[in-house]
Each structure stands twice: as structure tokens, then as C-alpha cells.
């Protein structure tokens, strides 16, 4: 299952497994929450996430804030 295949959508929060260039829908829903701001992110608008931390981010600034908090992953 990938982001282009659709479940019958639930109205609530989705649960996703974040992959390198995609995500897998574990529990259907319309949105996920930003791990930094808590704001809802529609699945169609989800562009930023961490595979290592398995969390979503609303903006590039939220990504930068989280990386500053946890430290950058080692390459």
C-alpha cells in the first residue's frame, strides 16, 4: 500500500509507517499530527517526515527544530 492507493477514508487521525520516499497507511484517516507543533497535516499535504523517528512535520522549520532537539542522525 502506498500514498496513491486509497482506503475508504476515516474522518480521524491516520497512523502511518514512514518509509524513505513514501509512507504506508497502517490505520486510515484524513490527517496526521506534526510532532513539533501538533497541528493536523492532511495526508495529501504531507511532505516532511523522519524515518528514524517515525514522525511527521508540518514545515521545514519544524524539521529543523526537531533535528536541533534530538541531534542530527549520523550518516
C-alpha angles and dihedrals in degrees: 000000000000137000093274095055111081132215118202094277124246117213094233140068118312126221114221139185107221115222131183099273101359143025135234121225109233096171119015121240143132100255149010127215126248108248091219106038102021091227117144116253118201110231090239089057097046109119106143129060143136120241091193096049095031093224138122130232131204098211142012087252090059089052091051091048092051092047090051090052098048100026125247116291115253114254 
